[in-house]
Amino acid sequence: MKQTILAPLLAEMERWAHNGRVARFWLRDDDAVDPTPALDRLINLSDRYRVPVALAVIPESTGQELALHLSGKNLVTVAVHGWSHESHAAPGRKKQELGPERPLATVLRQLETGLSKLETLYGRQLSPVLVPPWNRIDQDIRVELRKSGFRALSVFGTAKTEPGEIPCINTHVDLMDWHGTRGCRPHGDLVADIVTQMKQRFDNDDEPIGILAHHLVHDDAAWAFLNALFEITTTKPGIAWKNLPDLLS
């Protein structure tokens, strides 16, 4: 990646550092089920730069093989990625597993089963955070999540939490161009989005900035961007990568 593409990010990091401030970042990666070469590539990148990863695992399809593979990976925290990653939306509507189409009790029972399964597989490596497939969840489900054992919700976009609702730990910058090439978005656009998020945090609030990855579909450009982002943000001041348990506390 050309260093000129990263220049706006470097400048914003320098502004934060000059003012004695540190922007909190975190990385969420979705759709894990089994050990794969792509997952190993992500974990190796995480290890190289000491960047924590919150791995959203699909409970229904996963099992002991992935749990054993991730055992001892101290930078990896597991979150609950719905139940089956199956859309129940009506034809013509946006995909959604956790929508209003099914009885609330059925949905909550599946989520509780998924949380229990991953707790058994991962123990303390699991954080009780729900990551809805496609980042969509019906409000009637959301308000019941605490009773089902979850401590936080993670979707995409600025966190909007009403008093008494379960807190959100959201993502804000998605590497992938889902509605176009289905490959990595242009690096310059990603940098611009990250800088925009940092400027908003500098002026308004301290919401952690979430980077969203999907290791199974990354192309070379996505891996190159992650490598460059990790390198610049872990070798210069202004940004600190946080793990999911830190953000929960």
N, C-alpha and C positions, 0 to 999 in steps of 0.2 A: 504494500500500500504506500502511495506517495505521502511523504510527511506533510506536504501542503494541505492535504485533506484533513489531517489531524490538528492543524494550526488553531482553528477556533476552539477546540477542546482544550488544548494546551493553554491558550490565553485565559479561558474561563477558570481552569484549575489554578492558574497563577493568581487570578483575582481572589479566589477563595483563600488561597494560602497567604496572600498578602494581608488579608483581613483576619487572619488567625482562625479561619473556619475550615471545616471538613464536610464535604457532601457525602452522605451515606448511600452506598450502592448495594444492590444484591442481585444475584443471578438465579432465575428460575428456568428449569428445563423440563419440558413436558413429554408425556407419552411413553415413559419407560415401562417395559414389561419383562424383557429378558436381557442377559448380557449380549452385547454386540460389539463389533469393532468400532462403530461410531460412538458408542457409550464409553468405551475405553479411551478413545481419542479425547473426548470431553474431560474425562477424569484425569488423564495425563496432563492436559492443558491446565486444569485446575491445580494439580499438584505442582506443576512447574512454577506457577505464579502465586501460589497460596491463595487462590480465590475460592471461597466457599460456593457450593452448588446446592440449591434446593431442587431435588429431583421429584417431579410429580409422577407417581407410579399408579398404574391402572390396577386396582385390586383384583377384579375378577380373573384377569388373565395371567397374573404373575404368581410366582411361587418361590420355593426354597432356593432355586438356582440363582436368581438375582440377589436374594438376601445374602447368600454365602459370598457372592461376588463382591458385594458392597461392604461386607463385614470388615471392620478395621479401617475403612476409608473415612478418616476423621473430618474431612472437608465436605463430605456428602451428608445432607439431611434429606430424609424422605417425607413427602407430603402426599395427601390422598387425592388422586385424580378421578373424582367421581366414583363410579362403580365399574361400569363396563365400557365406557366411552362409546355408547350407542345412542344415536339420536332418536327421540320419540316425537319430534316435531311433525306437524301436519305437512303434507306435500306443499311445496312452494314457500314454506317458512324457513327461517334460518335454523341451522342445526342446533339442537339443544337436548341434552340428556336430562337436565334438572329443570324442566319446565312444568307447566300446569296440566299437561295432558294425562297424567296418571294420578291415582290416589296419593295424597300426601303421605299416608302411612306407609305405602309401598316404597316410595322414594326414600323416606327417612330410614326405613328398615334396611334397605340396600346400603345406604351411606354408613349406617352403624356397623353393618356386617363388614364393609370394606375397612373401616377404621380399626375394628377389632382384629381383622386378619393381618393388617400391616403392623399393628402393635405386637402381635404374636411373632411375626417374622423379623421385625427390626428392633423391638424394644426401645431403648433410649435414643436410637438413631432416628426414630420417627418423631415428627412434630405434628400435633393434631390440627393441621391446617387443611382446609378443603380447597382444592383447585378445581372448579367446575370445568368439564370439557367444553371447549369453544368459548370459555370465559363468560358463560351465561347461566343465570340461576334465577328462578322465580322468587319473588319476595316472600311468598308464603312458606317456602322452604328455608329461605335465609333466616327468618325470625326464629326457626326451631333448631338451628344448628348448635347452639350452646347446650340445649337439652340432650342432643345426640352425642355430646362429648367433644365437639370441636371448640378450639380457642380462637381461631381466626379464619378469615376467608381471603382468597387471593384470586382476583380477576384482572382485567386490563383497563387502565385508565385511572384518572384521579380518584382517590379514595373518597367515597361519600357515605358517611356513617351517621345515622340518626342516633340520638341519645338512647342508650340501652341496647343498641344493636351490637352484634358481634363485630369486632374490629376488622378492618381490611388491611392487608399488606399486599399492595398491588404491583403489577408490572406496567411499564409505560412506553417502552421502546421494543418493538418486535423486529428481530433480524430479518424475518422472511416476508416476501411479497406474495401473500396468499391469493390476491385477486388479479395478479398479473403474470409475471414469469414463474412464480412459485419457487424461485430461487432467492438468494440473498438480495435485499434491497441495496440500492447504490450506497456505497460507503459514505459519500458526502451527505446524503440524506440522513443516514443514521447518526453521523456526527452532529448535524444540525439539530436533530431531535433531542439528542442527549444534552447539548448546550442549552436548548430551550428549557428543558426540564431543570437544569442546574440554575438558570436565571430565575425561574419561578420559585425555586427553593430559597435562593439567596434573598429574594424580596419578601416572600410571604410565609412559607411554612417549612417544616423539617421532615416532610414525608419522604421516606426512603425511595430512591429511584430504582425501579425494577427493570432489568434487562431480561427479555424473554427469548429463549432459544428452544430449538427442537432438533436434538442431535440426529435423529433418524433421517431427516430430510435436508441436512446441511449440504450445500455444495462447497466447492473450494473457496469461493468468495466469502461465505459465512465463516468458515474456519479461519481464514486470513483476517477477517475483521475482529473476531474474538481474540486472536493472538495479539493483534496490534493494540486492541483496547486494554487487554490485561497488562501488556508490557508498559504502556504509557501510564496507566493508572496505579501501577504498583511500584513504579520507580521514581515518581515525582509526587510532591505533596498536593493536597487539595481534595483527594477522594480516598475513602476507606470502604473496602468491601466487607459487608456484614453477613453473618450466617443467620438462618431463619430463627433459631432459638434466641439469639440476641435481640432480634426484632420483636419477637413475641414478648420478651421481658420488658 
